[in-house]
């Protein structure tokens, strides 16, 4: 019986780990629970006070708005924004009730409110929250048909909604930056363990299973990268000590890079020839495998499989749960693979995989030290002691970065918030006109759709895709609303329970799929109409029609009013990515060549952030419904190639970080020449994308290794920094040259090729 309970506990823990990894920091779960709890508490208080259903709906929707609108990180900032949001909400409700009979004045004020709500985004999270509260409460009053006679009762419902939201936020479901960061760290550890588990599957997968395993590895690698970026965004507020924050960022970056690199080395170990790194970033990329390959059972492969499982144990198990000396012995063995003499006799590809395990084990040790604090060192081997000394040297040399992101120096109509404010205002005017032509009672649905399609979008293509997704979700949600309204009937509390369920689903799925979120929103609205005794099939059809008009008006405004075309935005972001890539590569090679130290990991994270923005901006170009199939493939290839270049640049940066503190790996001045060619090629690409009028060709020359051998020194020894970074330099050089083709940049022919043609 005890064994059965233990198995159940382990199974439950594994399921929870998987769930926590799928929702890093439990941010979506917390947002959904907090919103549902605030609404539930509001409904309970209003029910005790004997409030009618209309004002219960108003109070519940106010609690939802007050909960989801506030995104401040610090608790005190959340309290200030919530306190300021209450008078904004009361003022919006009062004006809506007063202007309900003044059609023209009411419409003009609504448009002005929309302009101000969007323009306030320039003032950060607080300005965004207050603008959103003002718009949502005004819309809510239109929805429930607020009047001046019912204004006192409505204000009481608003007060209760805000009060219940505050109680839930600060007492029932509290969330502090430190707590969120702790959960994000646990999620990162779990995602590293999941990626290592997939790498074990990669080692044993047959040819028919390989593509499936690689797809899982791509998704797992992307999710690991997502968790690392989320940790970076929470470090400043969640860690009181700036040095500790920088240290944790460094350790997380090391673990991410070394784990991703291990997957590439394992793919090479079972390949007939060197696999292109693009395989891990581009779906359906060819994998050069031996045709009759099957999992090998020789001593080296068995040891490799055993050590991968040992690495998984180290990652998955916090240092606080270590017992006895078994874990210490495992760590000693894996770290020993950093020394050439400890590598088992095996083919070169297998030995590279063992080296990768050694570097991954080192990053895991650093992660355990950063997350779990000092550990017992009594059973350390010389290799483990050396790794700890390297970490100590890095900690001593680590200086807090005081650099802050540069402010947006754009002014006037060039500022994104100003442009969006004018676009939304014009779109809302069109939506009001079109909506009132359909219905003088529920025209505001068109305005709401026009408003939401502009949220978190920056180009015409993004607005078009978002409008399409909202329309699809609304269509499906209307069908569900018809069915649910018929089933619920007059059962008020059943309807409220389903509303709470759909609101939770809405917030939980919002970051994953906008169409699914729109489905739950529309289904919820069908239930609200049932509660307000205004449900009919015609109402839901009208909802679809108003949604279509609102989306169309949003697209028209985006196209005609200060448009930001998708091509222009992607070109701007592509230029930023190339600039950041050049910064990381140049600084890393400079440090590898013996130059001064710099904040390489900070530069690498800036590159990752820019690349993520580029990836999001290309969604309209790669969306399944786009008719330009060839262009879609080109964009996917370009983004995958940039991801490959970024991976090698991060690897160079991580290795360069070791040079100042390592007693065994010294800088190599010869690497400076290789870095110059890569930097030149990146500059040519960036100038071409930016249309700066600078001519030039990308230089394609002999391999990096051959240029380093020109001085007669031969192949660099395996223990040198040159040997460690040679493959990354070569792949980065090839990747940068490869970018020239999709970007239509001329490539200079090699001297040998010119001679042959001559």
PEFENNOR-V174890 format. One record per residue. RES is the residue in one letter. PHI is phi in radians with two decimals (none if undefined). NEAR is the number of other ideal C-beta (glycine too) atoms within 8 Angstrom. D_FIRST is the distance of its C-alpha to the first C-alpha in Angstrom with 2 decimals. Layout:
# PEFENNOR-V174890
RES&PHI&NEAR&D_FIRST + RES&PHI&NEAR&D_FIRST
This chain:
# PEFENNOR-V174890
X&none&4&0.00 + X&-1.10&5&3.80 + X&-1.15&6&5.36 + X&-1.10&7&5.07 + X&-1.10&8&6.30 + X&-1.10&8&8.63 + X&-1.11&8&9.90 + X&-1.12&8&10.62 + X&-1.11&8&12.34 + X&-1.12&8&14.28 + X&-1.12&8&15.26 + X&-1.12&8&16.41 + X&-1.14&8&18.29 + X&-1.14&8&19.95 + X&-1.12&8&21.07 + X&-1.15&8&22.46 + X&-1.06&9&24.24 + X&-1.13&10&25.83 + X&-1.15&8&26.95 + X&-1.10&13&28.32 + X&-1.22&13&30.15 + X&-1.31&6&31.68 + X&-2.24&11&32.94 + X&-0.96&14&34.10 + X&1.27&12&34.06 + X&0.93&10&32.59 + X&-1.18&9&36.26 + X&-1.20&11&36.20 + X&-1.09&9&33.12 + X&-1.11&11&34.72 + X&-1.08&11&38.07 + X&-1.14&14&36.70 + X&-1.14&10&34.67 + X&-1.11&14&37.62 + X&-1.17&15&40.07 + X&-1.13&11&38.05 + X&-1.13&11&37.37 + X&-1.10&18&41.10 + X&-1.17&14&42.15 + X&-1.06&9&39.72 + X&-1.13&13&40.91 + X&-1.09&16&44.51 + X&-1.08&12&44.12 + X&-1.11&8&42.60 + X&-1.12&11&45.51 + X&-1.15&13&48.11 + X&-1.16&9&46.69 + X&-1.09&6&46.94 + X&-1.38&6&50.53 + X&1.29&4&51.34 + X&-1.28&10&52.27 + X&-1.26&5&53.31 + X&-1.09&8&51.34 + X&-1.04&9&53.82 + X&-1.36&15&53.37 + X&-1.16&14&49.61 + X&-1.10&12&49.71 + X&-1.09&16&52.05 + X&-1.12&17&49.86 + X&-1.13&14&46.70 + X&-1.22&12&48.53 + X&-1.14&17&50.01 + X&-1.06&17&46.61 + X&-1.11&12&45.50 + X&-1.11&15&48.66 + X&-1.12&16&48.48 + X&-1.50&13&44.92 + X&-1.45&8&45.24 + X&-1.26&12&48.83 + X&-1.55&13&48.21 + X&-2.07&7&47.10 + X&-1.02&11&48.21 + X&-1.40&8&45.91 + X&-1.40&8&46.60 + X&-1.10&8&45.59 + X&-1.12&6&49.11 + X&-1.19&11&50.62 + X&-1.09&12&48.35 + X&-1.12&10&49.55 + X&-1.13&10&53.18 + X&-1.11&14&52.92 + X&-1.12&14&51.23 + X&-1.14&7&53.99 + X&-1.27&10&56.69 + X&-1.21&15&55.12 + X&-1.12&11&55.59 + X&-1.09&7&59.42 + X&-1.09&12&59.45 + X&-1.15&16&57.42 + X&-1.11&10&59.66 + X&-1.13&9&62.78 + X&-1.09&15&61.57 + X&-1.14&17&60.78 + X&-1.11&10&64.15 + X&-1.16&10&66.10 + X&-1.10&14&64.32 + X&-1.17&14&65.17 + X&-1.22&8&68.75 + X&-1.65&10&69.40 + X&-1.10&13&67.82 + X&-1.64&4&71.28 + X&-1.80&8&72.98 + X&-1.07&6&72.03 + X&-1.15&6&73.92 + X&-1.09&8&73.22 + X&-1.11&11&69.54 + X&-1.15&9&69.23 + X&-1.11&8&71.11 + X&-1.15&10&68.93 + X&-1.06&12&65.75 + X&-1.13&12&67.02 + X&-1.10&8&67.96 + X&-1.10&12&64.53 + X&-1.10&14&62.91 + X&-1.03&12&65.22 + X&-1.14&11&64.41 + X&-1.12&11&60.66 + X&-1.33&14&60.69 + X&-1.12&11&63.25 + X&-1.15&12&61.15 + X&-1.11&10&58.54 + X&-1.15&9&60.83 + X&-1.66&7&59.84 + X&1.57&6&56.22 + X&-1.06&11&52.99 + X&-1.19&12&54.67 + X&-1.08&11&57.60 + X&-1.08&13&55.34 + X&-1.14&14&53.21 + X&-1.15&13&56.26 + X&-1.11&14&57.93 + X&-1.15&11&54.85 + X&-1.09&15&54.53 + X&-1.03&15&58.23 + X&-1.15&13&58.09 + X&-1.12&11&54.91 + X&-1.21&16&56.08 + X&-1.08&14&59.50 + X&-1.10&11&57.93 + X&-1.04&13&55.62 + X&-1.14&15&58.70 + X&-1.12&11&60.32 + X&-1.15&8&57.21 + X&-1.58&12&57.10 + X&1.20&7&60.91 + X&-1.15&13&61.50 + X&-2.32&8&64.85 + X&-1.13&7&66.75 + X&-1.19&4&66.31 + X&-1.67&10&62.52 + X&-1.08&12&62.46 + X&-1.02&6&61.57 + X&-1.14&9&58.50 + X&-1.14&15&57.55 + X&-1.11&11&57.90 + X&-1.10&9&55.65 + X&-1.10&15&52.98 + X&-1.13&16&53.44 + X&-1.05&9&53.16 + X&-1.16&12&49.93 + X&-1.07&18&48.53 + X&-1.15&15&49.40 + X&-1.10&8&48.13 + X&-1.16&13&44.72 + X&-1.07&15&44.53 + X&-1.14&11&45.26 + X&-1.06&11&42.64 + X&-1.19&14&39.89 + X&-1.12&16&41.14 + X&-1.76&9&41.48 + X&-2.23&6&38.91 + X&-1.43&9&36.21 + X&-2.16&9&35.63 + X&-1.26&9&37.48 + X&-2.54&8&38.07 + X&-1.90&7&39.76 + X&-0.98&10&41.00 + X&-1.16&8&38.93 + X&-1.16&9&35.67 + X&-1.09&13&36.58 + X&-1.10&14&37.48 + X&-1.08&9&34.17 + X&-1.17&12&32.32 + X&-1.13&14&34.84 + X&-1.11&11&34.24 + X&-1.13&9&30.49 + X&-1.13&15&31.33 + X&-1.10&15&33.83 + X&-1.05&13&31.37 + X&-1.15&13&28.96 + X&-1.23&14&31.91 + X&-1.10&15&33.04 + X&-1.09&11&29.65 + X&-1.13&11&29.83 + X&-1.17&15&33.35 + X&-1.11&15&32.45 + X&-1.06&9&29.70 + X&-1.19&13&32.43 + X&-1.18&13&34.74 + X&-1.13&12&32.37 + X&-1.10&10&32.49 + X&-1.05&15&36.27 + X&-1.11&14&36.51 + X&-1.81&7&34.90 + X&-1.27&9&36.27 + X&-1.40&8&38.83 + X&-0.97&7&42.12 + X&-1.30&4&40.86 + X&-1.77&8&37.91 + X&-1.10&12&39.84 + X&-1.08&8&41.39 + X&-1.12&8&38.08 + X&-1.13&12&36.55 + X&-1.12&12&39.76 + X&-1.07&9&39.69 + X&-1.12&10&36.18 + X&-1.14&14&37.44 + X&-1.08&11&40.47 + X&-1.13&8&38.45 + X&-1.16&12&36.01 + X&-1.13&12&39.01 + X&-1.13&8&40.71 + X&-1.21&11&37.69 + X&-1.12&15&37.48 + X&-1.11&10&41.19 + X&-1.06&9&40.77 + X&-1.12&14&38.22 + X&-1.11&13&40.60 + X&-1.19&12&43.49 + X&-1.15&11&41.56 + X&-1.10&15&40.77 + X&-1.02&10&44.45 + X&-1.22&6&45.42 + X&-1.88&14&43.31 + X&-1.14&12&44.07 + X&-1.09&7&47.25 + X&-1.49&8&45.86 + X&-1.52&11&42.32 + X&-2.17&12&43.47 + X&-1.16&3&46.01 + X&-1.70&6&47.34 + X&-1.12&9&49.29 + X&-1.14&9&48.88 + X&-1.17&9&45.08 + X&-1.11&12&45.23 + X&-1.12&11&47.42 + X&-1.11&11&45.17 + X&-1.10&14&42.05 + X&-1.04&13&44.10 + X&-1.12&13&45.20 + X&-1.19&14&41.73 + X&-1.10&14&40.39 + X&-1.10&14&43.42 + X&-1.02&13&42.94 + X&-1.13&15&39.33 + X&-1.10&13&40.37 + X&-1.16&13&43.35 + X&-1.18&14&41.76 + X&-1.22&14&38.76 + X&-1.13&13&41.17 + X&-1.14&12&43.43 + X&-1.06&15&40.66 + X&-1.08&15&40.12 + X&-1.14&11&43.86 + X&-1.16&13&43.95 + X&-1.17&13&41.12 + X&-1.12&13&43.05 + X&-1.15&12&46.13 + X&-1.10&13&44.33 + X&-1.91&10&43.65 + X&-1.83&13&46.97 + X&-1.22&6&50.19 + X&-2.60&5&52.02 + X&-1.03&6&51.46 + X&-1.42&11&49.70 + X&-1.26&6&51.30 + X&-1.04&12&49.32 + X&-1.01&11&50.20 + X&-1.01&12&47.50 + X&-1.46&14&44.85 + X&-2.17&12&46.81 + X&-2.15&10&48.44 + X&-1.01&5&46.56 + X&1.15&4&47.71 + X&-1.21&10&49.54 + X&-1.16&4&50.30 + X&-2.08&11&48.18 + X&-1.37&8&50.16 + X&-1.76&10&47.70 + X&-1.16&6&48.59 + X&-1.02&5&48.77 + X&-1.76&4&46.75 + X&-1.15&9&44.19 + X&-2.44&5&40.75 + X&-0.92&7&37.99 + X&-1.49&5&39.34 + X&-2.09&5&37.56 + X&-1.29&6&40.12 + X&-1.05&6&39.17 + X&-1.15&11&40.21 + X&-1.19&12&38.20 + X&-1.08&9&35.06 + X&-1.14&9&35.60 + X&-1.11&14&36.29 + X&-1.10&11&33.05 + X&-1.08&8&31.15 + X&-1.30&13&32.99 + X&-1.13&13&32.45 + X&-1.14&9&28.69 + X&-1.14&11&29.29 + X&-1.10&14&31.45 + X&-1.04&12&28.78 + X&-1.09&10&26.41 + X&-1.09&14&29.24 + X&-1.23&12&29.94 + X&-1.33&8&26.47 + X&-1.93&9&25.50 + X&-1.09&8&27.49 + X&-1.08&10&29.23 + X&-1.19&5&27.60 + X&-1.77&6&24.19 + X&-1.15&10&25.78 + X&-2.29&5&24.58 + X&1.18&5&26.66 + X&-1.93&6&29.50 + X&-1.09&7&27.88 + X&-1.12&12&28.75 + X&-1.08&12&32.22 + X&-1.15&9&32.84 + X&-1.08&11&31.86 + X&-1.08&12&34.21 + X&-1.06&13&36.94 + X&-1.14&10&36.76 + X&-1.20&15&36.95 + X&-1.18&15&39.73 + X&-1.10&11&41.61 + X&-1.23&14&42.37 + X&-1.32&11&44.83 + X&-1.71&8&47.08 + X&-1.05&6&48.90 + X&-1.25&4&48.67 + X&-1.60&8&44.86 + X&-1.26&11&44.75 + X&-1.27&9&43.80 + X&-1.14&4&46.55 + X&-2.94&8&46.15 + X&-1.01&7&48.23 + X&-1.03&5&49.42 + X&-1.11&11&47.05 + X&-1.16&13&43.96 + X&-1.11&11&45.35 + X&-1.05&11&45.87 + X&-1.11&14&42.20 + X&-1.13&14&41.28 + X&-1.06&12&43.78 + X&-1.08&13&42.13 + X&-1.12&15&38.74 + X&-1.08&13&40.51 + X&-1.20&12&42.05 + X&-1.14&16&38.83 + X&-1.09&14&37.08 + X&-1.09&13&39.97 + X&-1.16&14&39.58 + X&-1.16&13&35.84 + X&-1.04&14&36.77 + X&-1.09&14&39.33 + X&-1.16&15&36.91 + X&-1.13&12&34.38 + X&-1.16&13&37.29 + X&-1.27&10&38.53 + X&-1.53&12&35.23 + X&-1.95&9&33.47 + X&1.47&6&36.51 + X&-1.03&3&37.54 + X&-2.30&9&35.14 + X&-1.13&6&35.16 + X&-1.97&8&37.99 + X&-1.18&4&37.89 + X&-1.81&9&36.52 + X&-1.22&10&38.75 + X&-1.52&9&40.79 + X&-0.98&6&44.42 + X&-1.14&12&43.48 + X&-1.19&14&40.92 + X&-1.06&10&43.47 + X&-1.10&10&46.08 + X&-1.12&13&43.92 + X&-1.10&12&43.27 + X&-1.13&9&47.01 + X&-1.11&11&47.79 + X&-1.12&11&45.55 + X&-1.08&8&47.23 + X&-1.12&10&50.62 + X&-1.12&11&49.72 + X&-1.09&8&48.51 + X&-1.17&6&51.79 + X&-1.39&9&53.91 + X&-1.22&10&52.07 + X&-2.05&5&54.38 + X&-1.18&7&53.53 + X&-1.52&8&55.11 + X&-1.74&4&57.34 + X&-1.26&6&58.30 + X&-2.06&4&57.79 + X&-1.06&4&57.97 + X&-1.19&5&61.50 + X&-1.24&4&62.49 + X&-1.24&6&63.51 + X&-1.58&5&67.28 + X&-1.31&7&67.99 + X&-2.26&5&70.13 + X&1.02&6&71.46 + X&-1.26&7&70.51 + X&-1.32&7&68.91 + X&-1.22&11&66.05 + X&-1.01&8&63.07 + X&-1.17&11&62.52 + X&-1.16&12&66.21 + X&-1.05&12&66.33 + X&-1.11&11&63.22 + X&-1.07&12&64.67 + X&-1.16&12&67.82 + X&-1.09&13&65.96 + X&-1.13&16&63.62 + X&-1.10&12&66.58 + X&-1.12&11&68.66 + X&-1.07&16&65.75 + X&-1.19&15&65.09 + X&-1.06&9&68.76 + X&-1.10&12&68.59 + X&-1.18&17&65.32 + X&-1.11&14&66.92 + X&-1.11&8&69.92 + X&-1.15&13&67.95 + X&-1.15&17&65.37 + X&-1.25&9&68.07 + X&-1.15&5&69.81 + X&-1.45&11&66.70 + X&-2.74&9&65.89 + X&-1.37&4&67.57 + X&-1.71&4&64.49 + X&-2.20&10&61.60 + X&-1.13&14&63.37 + X&-1.16&10&61.07 + X&-1.14&13&58.32 + X&-1.14&17&60.56 + X&-1.14&16&61.02 + X&-1.05&10&57.28 + X&-1.12&17&56.70 + X&-1.04&18&59.59 + X&-1.12&12&58.10 + X&-1.27&9&54.58 + X&-1.23&15&55.74 + X&-1.56&14&57.47 + X&-1.23&6&54.41 + X&1.02&2&53.14 + X&-2.16&9&55.61 + X&-2.37&7&58.48 + X&-2.58&14&60.36 + X&-1.07&12&61.76 + X&-1.09&11&59.35 + X&-1.12&13&56.29 + X&-1.15&14&57.71 + X&-1.09&11&58.39 + X&-1.14&11&54.84 + X&-1.16&12&53.32 + X&-1.09&14&55.63 + X&-1.10&10&54.67 + X&-1.12&12&50.93 + X&-1.15&16&51.47 + X&-1.13&12&53.52 + X&-1.09&10&50.90 + X&-1.10&16&48.14 + X&-1.17&15&50.50 + X&-1.03&9&51.32 + X&-1.19&10&47.71 + X&-1.16&16&46.90 + X&-1.13&14&49.88 + X&-1.09&8&48.59 + X&-1.13&12&45.21 + X&-1.10&15&47.12 + X&-1.06&11&49.09 + X&-1.15&8&46.02 + X&-1.21&12&44.15 + X&-1.07&12&47.27 + X&-1.18&7&47.75 + X&-1.31&6&44.19 + X&-1.28&12&44.15 + X&1.10&6&47.57 + X&-1.70&4&48.25 + X&-1.45&7&44.67 + X&-1.06&8&45.31 + X&-1.27&6&41.91 + X&-1.14&8&40.22 + X&-1.11&12&42.72 + X&-1.10&12&42.04 + X&-1.11&8&38.27 + X&-1.18&12&38.99 + X&-1.04&14&41.47 + X&-1.08&11&38.85 + X&-1.10&8&36.50 + X&-1.22&13&39.36 + X&-1.15&15&40.44 + X&-1.06&12&37.04 + X&-1.09&10&37.13 + X&-1.09&13&40.73 + X&-1.29&12&40.01 + X&-1.24&10&36.87 + X&-1.69&11&38.76 + X&-0.96&9&42.15 + X&-1.24&4&41.90 + X&-1.61&5&40.61 + X&-2.66&7&43.03 + X&-1.24&10&46.05 + X&-1.14&10&46.42 + X&-1.12&10&42.89 + X&-1.07&12&43.56 + X&-1.10&14&46.86 + X&-1.04&13&45.12 + X&-1.18&14&42.94 + X&-1.08&13&46.01 + X&-1.19&16&48.10 + X&-1.08&13&45.45 + X&-1.12&13&45.04 + X&-1.13&11&48.82 + X&-1.05&17&49.00 + X&-1.21&16&46.75 + X&-1.13&10&48.89 + X&-1.08&13&51.99 + X&-1.11&12&50.40 + X&-1.12&12&49.83 + X&-1.51&11&53.45 + X&1.00&5&54.71 + X&-2.17&6&56.41 + X&-1.42&10&54.27 + X&-2.83&6&55.99 + X&-1.10&6&55.83 + X&-1.11&6&59.05 + X&-1.12&11&57.49 + X&-1.20&14&54.77 + X&-1.11&9&57.40 + X&-1.09&12&59.45 + X&-1.04&14&56.50 + X&-1.14&12&56.36 + X&-1.12&9&60.12 + X&-1.14&16&60.18 + X&-1.09&14&57.43 + X&-1.09&9&59.47 + X&-1.13&14&62.60 + X&-1.07&18&60.89 + X&-1.11&15&59.45 + X&-1.12&10&62.87 + X&-1.14&15&64.66 + X&-1.10&17&62.33 + X&-1.16&13&63.04 + X&-1.06&10&66.78 + X&-1.12&14&66.87 + X&-1.16&15&64.97 + X&-1.39&8&67.45 + X&-1.70&7&70.63 + X&-1.88&10&70.06 + X&0.78&7&69.74 + X&-1.17&8&67.57 + X&-2.06&10&65.21 + X&-1.20&9&64.95 + X&-1.04&12&61.77 + X&-1.06&6&63.76 + X&-1.14&9&65.24 + X&-1.15&12&61.96 + X&-1.13&13&60.20 + X&-1.13&10&63.23 + X&-1.09&8&63.07 + X&-1.21&12&59.38 + X&-1.11&10&59.92 + X&-1.07&11&62.69 + X&-1.12&11&60.42 + X&-1.07&14&57.72 + X&-1.11&12&60.37 + X&-1.09&9&61.74 + X&-1.15&13&58.32 + X&-1.09&14&57.64 + X&-1.09&12&60.99 + X&-1.08&11&60.23 + X&-1.15&17&56.94 + X&-1.10&15&58.38 + X&-1.14&11&61.60 + X&-1.16&13&60.00 + X&-1.17&14&57.39 + X&-1.13&17&60.03 + X&-1.06&12&62.31 + X&-1.26&17&59.70 + X&-1.16&16&58.83 + X&-1.52&13&62.58 + X&1.82&7&62.84 + X&-1.34&7&63.77 + X&-1.20&5&62.69 + X&-1.33&5&59.13 + X&-2.58&8&58.23 + X&-1.40&7&55.28 + X&-1.19&14&54.07 + X&-1.19&12&50.62 + X&-1.11&9&52.26 + X&-1.12&14&54.58 + X&-1.13&13&51.72 + X&-1.20&12&49.87 + X&-1.09&10&53.14 + X&-1.11&16&53.36 + X&-1.07&13&49.84 + X&-1.10&9&50.65 + X&-1.10&12&53.92 + X&-1.17&13&52.29 + X&-1.11&9&49.70 + X&-1.12&10&52.60 + X&-1.12&15&54.45 + X&-1.05&9&51.49 + X&-1.15&7&51.16 + X&-1.21&14&54.93 + X&-1.53&11&55.00 + X&-0.96&11&52.59 + X&-1.06&13&55.58 + X&-1.39&13&57.02 + X&-1.93&9&53.85 + X&-1.14&9&52.79 + X&-0.99&3&52.34 + X&-1.49&5&55.22 + X&-1.13&11&57.75 + X&-1.36&4&60.60 + X&-1.54&7&61.38 + X&-1.13&7&59.00 + X&-1.09&6&60.73 + X&-1.14&9&60.67 + X&-1.07&12&56.95 + X&-1.14&8&56.27 + X&-1.12&9&58.61 + X&-1.13&11&56.92 + X&-1.09&10&53.45 + X&-1.13&10&54.83 + X&-1.10&11&56.58 + X&-1.14&11&53.51 + X&-1.11&12&51.39 + X&-1.16&15&54.15 + X&-1.15&13&54.27 + X&-1.10&10&50.51 + X&-1.13&14&51.00 + X&-1.08&13&53.86 + X&-1.13&14&51.88 + X&-1.04&13&49.02 + X&-1.20&14&51.51 + X&-1.14&15&53.27 + X&-1.11&15&50.03 + X&-1.13&12&49.35 + X&-1.08&17&52.89 + X&-1.13&15&52.43 + X&-1.13&14&49.18 + X&-1.22&14&50.90 + X&-1.09&13&54.01 + X&-1.12&13&51.99 + X&-1.37&11&51.14 + X&-1.04&13&54.76 + X&-1.16&9&56.00 + X&-1.95&9&53.14 + X&-1.54&9&52.58 + X&-1.61&4&54.29 + X&-1.99&5&53.98 + X&-2.02&9&54.83 + X&-1.86&7&58.37 + X&-1.19&11&60.11 + X&-2.23&12&62.36 + X&-1.06&7&65.58 + X&-1.13&11&66.01 + X&-1.18&16&63.25 + X&-1.06&11&65.61 + X&-1.12&9&67.64 + X&-1.13&14&64.65 + X&-1.16&15&63.69 + X&-1.11&8&67.21 + X&-1.15&11&67.15 + X&-1.11&15&63.79 + X&-1.10&12&65.00 + X&-1.08&9&68.25 + X&-1.13&14&66.53 + X&-1.14&13&64.22 + X&-1.09&10&67.31 + X&-1.10&13&69.13 + X&-1.09&15&66.23 + X&-1.11&12&65.92 + X&-1.14&10&69.69 + X&-1.15&12&69.72 + X&-1.16&11&66.94 + X&-1.35&8&68.59 + X&0.92&5&71.95 + X&-1.50&5&73.62 + X&1.29&4&76.52 + X&-1.75&7&75.66 + X&-1.40&3&76.22 + X&2.59&8&74.58 + X&-2.17&8&72.66 + X&-1.33&14&69.27 + X&-1.54&10&69.78 + X&-1.99&8&68.10 + X&-2.17&6&68.74 + X&-1.12&5&67.39 + X&-1.08&6&63.83 + X&-1.04&10&62.90 + X&-1.08&9&62.43 + X&-1.20&8&65.96 + X&-1.20&11&67.51 + X&-1.31&15&65.85 + X&-1.53&10&67.25 + X&-1.09&6&70.77 + X&-1.50&6&71.43 + X&1.45&5&70.81 + X&-1.43&7&67.64 + X&1.34&5&65.64 + X&-1.20&5&61.93 + X&-1.14&11&60.21 + X&-1.05&6&57.94 + X&-1.16&6&54.18 + X&-1.46&7&53.74 + X&-1.50&11&56.21 + X&-1.16&14&55.57 + X&-1.09&11&57.79 + X&-1.10&10&55.50 + X&-1.17&8&52.48 + X&-1.78&13&54.19 + X&-1.02&12&56.45 + X&-1.13&6&54.20 + X&-1.16&11&53.55 + X&-1.11&16&57.30 + X&-1.11&11&58.11 + X&-1.17&11&55.63 + X&-1.13&14&56.75 + X&-1.07&13&60.36 + X&-1.13&8&59.70 + X&-1.13&14&57.77 + X&-1.14&14&60.59 + X&-1.11&12&63.18 + X&-1.12&8&61.06 + X&-1.16&14&61.21 + X&-1.10&14&64.97 + X&-1.14&7&64.83 + X&-1.17&9&63.01 + X&-1.64&10&65.02 + X&1.02&6&68.33 + X&-1.79&11&69.29 + X&-1.13&6&71.72 + X&-2.01&11&70.55 + X&-1.24&8&73.12 + X&-1.28&8&73.52 + X&-1.20&9&72.99 + X&-1.03&6&76.16 + X&-1.14&6&75.53 + X&-1.17&8&75.16 + X&-1.10&9&78.42 + X&-1.12&7&80.26 + X&-1.11&6&79.13 + X&-1.22&6&80.23 + X&-1.19&4&83.49
